């Protein structure tokens, strides 16, 4: 893994939020998918870690965003935890995977990745977390990769071209979107396996 991505471990992230502004709008859900190589050398999806998140104090939440993601922030059965707790639990798993793969840092993979990275970085800053396992500004954007590989930039359409079923009823769940994004990312990376291996000394 360290050789394939120059010391970085790709972690596929999806967030569900209360709007589009990472500085003012709530982070409501976050999921991260860890990927790894199987015995045949193919990159595959491993475990998924997902957390419902309590909106930070004073956070803005747009009704239009809730209509899309279907989240009810005040539902009594919603198992939401504070941002710092959610990130702490998530980062423990990611740091373990970084060590296990002999990598130096994680790099965020996302569909329109800078959106997810922006919300992640703001939550990290609000939580006062000093040890961020992710690269602070570099990322792998699957919207761009899918545009090149499949001629589609919308996740649902790209997934279908890539041969993966896409359930519209499950879309806009952080875990589901992250897992579909991970499957698409792995397929694209695997399609370049011969090119990568040919470049090795």
C-alpha positions as a Markdown table, in Angstrom:
| # | Residue | x | y | z |
|---|---|---|---|---|
| 1 | Unk | 0.0 | 0.0 | 0.0 |
| 2 | Unk | 2.8 | 2.4 | 0.9 |
| 3 | Unk | 4.5 | 1.8 | -2.5 |
| 4 | Unk | 1.2 | 2.2 | -4.4 |
| 5 | Unk | 0.2 | 5.5 | -3.0 |
| 6 | Unk | 3.5 | 7.1 | -2.1 |
| 7 | Unk | 3.2 | 6.4 | 1.6 |
| 8 | Unk | -0.5 | 7.5 | 1.8 |
| 9 | Unk | -3.4 | 5.2 | 2.9 |
| 10 | Unk | -6.6 | 6.1 | 1.0 |
| 11 | Unk | -9.6 | 6.4 | 3.3 |
| 12 | Unk | -12.9 | 6.9 | 1.6 |
| 13 | Unk | -15.0 | 9.5 | 3.5 |
| 14 | Unk | -18.6 | 10.7 | 3.1 |
| 15 | Unk | -20.3 | 13.3 | 5.2 |
| 16 | Unk | -23.9 | 14.3 | 5.6 |
| 17 | Unk | -24.4 | 17.9 | 6.6 |
| 18 | Unk | -26.9 | 20.6 | 7.4 |
| 19 | Unk | -25.9 | 22.7 | 4.4 |
| 20 | Unk | -23.0 | 23.5 | 2.0 |
| 21 | Unk | -21.0 | 25.9 | 4.2 |
| 22 | Unk | -18.4 | 23.9 | 6.2 |
| 23 | Unk | -17.7 | 26.9 | 8.5 |
| 24 | Unk | -21.3 | 27.5 | 9.6 |
| 25 | Unk | -23.4 | 24.3 | 8.8 |
| 26 | Unk | -23.7 | 21.2 | 11.0 |
| 27 | Unk | -21.8 | 18.0 | 10.4 |
| 28 | Unk | -24.5 | 15.4 | 11.0 |
| 29 | Unk | -23.0 | 12.1 | 9.9 |
| 30 | Unk | -19.6 | 10.8 | 8.9 |
| 31 | Unk | -18.5 | 7.5 | 7.5 |
| 32 | Unk | -15.1 | 6.2 | 6.5 |
| 33 | Unk | -14.2 | 3.1 | 4.5 |
| 34 | Unk | -10.8 | 1.5 | 4.8 |
| 35 | Unk | -9.5 | -0.2 | 1.7 |
| 36 | Unk | -6.8 | -2.9 | 1.3 |
| 37 | Unk | -5.2 | -5.3 | -1.1 |
| 38 | Unk | -6.6 | -8.9 | -1.2 |
| 39 | Unk | -4.5 | -12.0 | -1.8 |
| 40 | Unk | -4.6 | -11.5 | -5.6 |
| 41 | Unk | -3.3 | -7.9 | -5.4 |
| 42 | Unk | -6.6 | -6.2 | -6.1 |
| 43 | Unk | -7.7 | -3.2 | -4.0 |
| 44 | Unk | -10.9 | -3.9 | -2.2 |
| 45 | Unk | -13.3 | -2.4 | 0.3 |
| 46 | Unk | -12.6 | -3.5 | 3.9 |
| 47 | Unk | -14.5 | -2.2 | 7.0 |
| 48 | Unk | -16.8 | 0.7 | 7.3 |
| 49 | Unk | -16.9 | 3.0 | 10.3 |
| 50 | Unk | -20.0 | 5.3 | 10.6 |
| 51 | Unk | -21.1 | 7.8 | 13.3 |
| 52 | Unk | -24.1 | 10.0 | 13.7 |
| 53 | Unk | -22.9 | 13.4 | 15.0 |
| 54 | Unk | -24.6 | 16.0 | 17.2 |
| 55 | Unk | -24.7 | 19.4 | 15.6 |
| 56 | Unk | -22.2 | 21.8 | 17.2 |
| 57 | Unk | -23.5 | 24.6 | 19.3 |
| 58 | Unk | -24.8 | 27.4 | 17.0 |
| 59 | Unk | -24.7 | 25.3 | 13.9 |
| 60 | Unk | -26.9 | 26.2 | 10.9 |
| 61 | Unk | -29.1 | 23.5 | 9.6 |
| 62 | Unk | -31.0 | 24.0 | 6.3 |
| 63 | Unk | -34.3 | 22.3 | 5.9 |
| 64 | Unk | -33.5 | 21.7 | 2.2 |
| 65 | Unk | -30.4 | 19.6 | 3.2 |
| 66 | Unk | -32.4 | 17.5 | 5.6 |
| 67 | Unk | -35.0 | 16.9 | 2.9 |
| 68 | Unk | -32.2 | 15.4 | 0.8 |
| 69 | Unk | -30.4 | 13.3 | 3.4 |
| 70 | Unk | -33.4 | 12.3 | 5.4 |
| 71 | Unk | -31.8 | 13.1 | 8.8 |
| 72 | Unk | -33.9 | 14.2 | 11.7 |
| 73 | Unk | -31.3 | 15.7 | 14.1 |
| 74 | Unk | -33.7 | 15.8 | 17.0 |
| 75 | Unk | -35.1 | 12.2 | 16.6 |
| 76 | Unk | -35.0 | 10.6 | 20.1 |
| 77 | Unk | -33.6 | 7.3 | 18.8 |
| 78 | Unk | -30.8 | 8.9 | 16.8 |
| 79 | Unk | -27.5 | 7.6 | 18.3 |
| 80 | Unk | -25.6 | 10.9 | 17.8 |
| 81 | Unk | -22.4 | 11.7 | 19.6 |
| 82 | Unk | -20.3 | 14.8 | 19.9 |
| 83 | Unk | -18.0 | 15.7 | 17.0 |
| 84 | Unk | -14.9 | 15.2 | 19.1 |
| 85 | Unk | -16.0 | 11.8 | 20.2 |
| 86 | Unk | -16.9 | 10.8 | 16.7 |
| 87 | Unk | -13.6 | 12.0 | 15.2 |
| 88 | Unk | -11.6 | 10.4 | 18.1 |
| 89 | Unk | -13.2 | 7.0 | 17.5 |
| 90 | Unk | -12.8 | 7.3 | 13.7 |
| 91 | Unk | -9.2 | 8.4 | 13.9 |
| 92 | Unk | -8.2 | 5.5 | 16.2 |
| 93 | Unk | -9.3 | 3.1 | 13.5 |
| 94 | Unk | -7.6 | 5.1 | 10.8 |
| 95 | Unk | -4.3 | 5.3 | 12.7 |
| 96 | Unk | -4.4 | 1.6 | 13.3 |
| 97 | Unk | -4.9 | 1.0 | 9.5 |
| 98 | Unk | -2.0 | 3.4 | 8.7 |
| 99 | Unk | 0.4 | 1.5 | 10.9 |
| 100 | Unk | -0.9 | -1.9 | 9.6 |
| 101 | Unk | -0.1 | -0.8 | 6.0 |
| 102 | Unk | 3.2 | 0.8 | 6.8 |
| 103 | Unk | 2.0 | 4.2 | 5.6 |
| 104 | Unk | 2.8 | 7.6 | 7.0 |
| 105 | Unk | -0.6 | 9.3 | 6.6 |
| 106 | Unk | -4.1 | 8.9 | 5.4 |
| 107 | Unk | -5.4 | 10.7 | 2.3 |
| 108 | Unk | -9.1 | 11.4 | 1.9 |
| 109 | Unk | -10.9 | 9.9 | -1.0 |
| 110 | Unk | -14.3 | 11.3 | -1.7 |
| 111 | Unk | -16.9 | 12.1 | -4.4 |
| 112 | Unk | -16.4 | 15.9 | -4.8 |
| 113 | Unk | -13.7 | 15.3 | -2.1 |
| 114 | Unk | -13.0 | 18.9 | -1.1 |
| 115 | Unk | -16.6 | 19.2 | 0.2 |
| 116 | Unk | -16.0 | 16.3 | 2.6 |
| 117 | Unk | -12.4 | 17.5 | 3.4 |
| 118 | Unk | -13.7 | 21.0 | 4.2 |
| 119 | Unk | -16.3 | 19.7 | 6.7 |
| 120 | Unk | -13.7 | 17.3 | 8.2 |
| 121 | Unk | -11.1 | 20.0 | 8.7 |
| 122 | Unk | -13.6 | 22.4 | 10.3 |
| 123 | Unk | -14.8 | 19.7 | 12.7 |
| 124 | Unk | -11.2 | 18.9 | 13.6 |
| 125 | Unk | -10.5 | 22.6 | 14.3 |
| 126 | Unk | -13.7 | 23.0 | 16.4 |
| 127 | Unk | -12.8 | 19.9 | 18.4 |
| 128 | Unk | -9.2 | 21.0 | 19.1 |
| 129 | Unk | -7.8 | 17.8 | 17.7 |
| 130 | Unk | -4.0 | 18.2 | 17.2 |
| 131 | Unk | -3.1 | 14.9 | 15.6 |
| 132 | Unk | -5.0 | 14.8 | 12.3 |
| 133 | Unk | -4.2 | 11.5 | 10.4 |
| 134 | Unk | -5.3 | 13.0 | 7.1 |
| 135 | Unk | -3.3 | 15.1 | 4.7 |
| 136 | Unk | -4.8 | 18.6 | 5.3 |
| 137 | Unk | -5.4 | 19.6 | 1.7 |
| 138 | Unk | -4.6 | 16.8 | -0.7 |
| 139 | Unk | -7.2 | 14.3 | -1.7 |
| 140 | Unk | -8.4 | 11.9 | -4.4 |
| 141 | Unk | -11.6 | 13.1 | -6.0 |
| 142 | Unk | -13.7 | 10.3 | -7.5 |
| 143 | Unk | -15.9 | 12.7 | -9.4 |
| 144 | Unk | -12.8 | 13.6 | -11.4 |
| 145 | Unk | -11.6 | 10.0 | -11.7 |
| 146 | Unk | -15.1 | 8.8 | -12.8 |
| 147 | Unk | -15.3 | 11.5 | -15.4 |
| 148 | Unk | -12.0 | 10.2 | -16.9 |
| 149 | Unk | -12.7 | 6.5 | -16.4 |
| 150 | Unk | -16.5 | 6.2 | -17.1 |
| 151 | Unk | -17.5 | 9.5 | -18.7 |
| 152 | Unk | -19.8 | 10.2 | -15.7 |
| 153 | Unk | -19.3 | 12.6 | -12.7 |
| 154 | Unk | -22.5 | 11.9 | -10.8 |
| 155 | Unk | -21.9 | 9.0 | -8.4 |
| 156 | Unk | -25.1 | 7.1 | -9.2 |
| 157 | Unk | -24.4 | 7.1 | -12.9 |
| 158 | Unk | -20.7 | 6.3 | -12.5 |
| 159 | Unk | -21.5 | 3.4 | -10.3 |
| 160 | Unk | -23.9 | 1.9 | -12.8 |
| 161 | Unk | -21.4 | 2.3 | -15.7 |
| 162 | Unk | -18.8 | 0.6 | -13.5 |
| 163 | Unk | -21.1 | -2.3 | -13.0 |
| 164 | Unk | -22.3 | -1.6 | -9.4 |
| 165 | Unk | -26.0 | -1.5 | -8.5 |
| 166 | Unk | -27.1 | 1.8 | -7.0 |
| 167 | Unk | -30.0 | 2.0 | -4.6 |
| 168 | Unk | -31.6 | 5.5 | -4.7 |
| 169 | Unk | -33.4 | 4.8 | -1.5 |
| 170 | Unk | -30.2 | 4.2 | 0.4 |
| 171 | Unk | -28.3 | 7.2 | -1.2 |
| 172 | Unk | -27.4 | 10.1 | 1.0 |
| 173 | Unk | -26.6 | 7.8 | 3.9 |
| 174 | Unk | -22.9 | 8.5 | 4.7 |
| 175 | Unk | -22.1 | 4.8 | 5.0 |
| 176 | Unk | -23.8 | 3.8 | 1.8 |
| 177 | Unk | -22.3 | 6.6 | -0.3 |
| 178 | Unk | -18.9 | 6.0 | 1.1 |
| 179 | Unk | -19.1 | 2.3 | 0.3 |
| 180 | Unk | -20.2 | 2.9 | -3.3 |
| 181 | Unk | -17.5 | 5.5 | -3.7 |
| 182 | Unk | -14.9 | 3.0 | -2.3 |
| 183 | Unk | -16.1 | 0.3 | -4.8 |
| 184 | Unk | -15.8 | 2.7 | -7.7 |
| 185 | Unk | -12.4 | 4.0 | -6.5 |
| 186 | Unk | -11.1 | 0.4 | -6.1 |
| 187 | Unk | -12.2 | -0.5 | -9.6 |
| 188 | Unk | -10.5 | 2.5 | -11.1 |
| 189 | Unk | -7.2 | 1.8 | -9.2 |
| 190 | Unk | -7.3 | -1.8 | -10.2 |
| 191 | Unk | -7.8 | -0.9 | -13.9 |
| 192 | Unk | -4.4 | 0.8 | -13.7 |
| 193 | Unk | -2.6 | -2.1 | -12.1 |
| 194 | Unk | -0.6 | -3.1 | -15.2 |
| 195 | Unk | 0.5 | 0.5 | -15.7 |
| 196 | Unk | 1.7 | 0.8 | -12.1 |
| 197 | Unk | 3.5 | -2.5 | -12.1 |
| 198 | Unk | 5.2 | -1.6 | -15.4 |
| 199 | Unk | 6.6 | 1.5 | -13.8 |
| 200 | Unk | 8.3 | -0.3 | -11.0 |
| 201 | Unk | 12.1 | -0.6 | -11.2 |
